[in-house]
């Protein structure tokens, strides 16, 4: 999960009825918890509501996510998962996709 303070590995989020993140913690064994959903990719809370247009802009910029995300994440935005990344360089690839949760 991306946060302004850095990446959180193995995040376990508790979401409110409106989809907002209520809490986040690190959980190395989430598969042992009931009612847990799994997503492959980078979770990004507070992504712009027009997430597809913002994602297209990120593709066009072709910069590392460490530079792009601080510029576009805004409080009250959507929770998304970005998959198909180059995790070594933290960049989008031609296979990258975005999904609103």
Phi, psi and omega in degrees: 000137178271136171225161177301337180273351181134184181279142174250118180273145180053052183287145172235113184255146168250123183253146174280173180301332180273002179089359179282150179285121177269323178205156178219136177216166178267130182219101184291342182234059183292341181293350178267001182257139178287154175057042179246130176258147181243141177227134176269123180137195182255115175284135179227104174286155174064032175286150181307144181302323176274065191296327180293317178295319179296320178296318177299321177295324177295319178300314182296324181290328177054039177252164176298149179298333178298336177266324185284314188297319178300334181282331189247341180291131181224141179305140178087004180281193184268157172267124180232163170236130178252121182244170178074031181275161163270102187287336178293316181261354184052054178236156173289152176239171176300338179271355183298142179223161177233144179219130176278135179261000000 
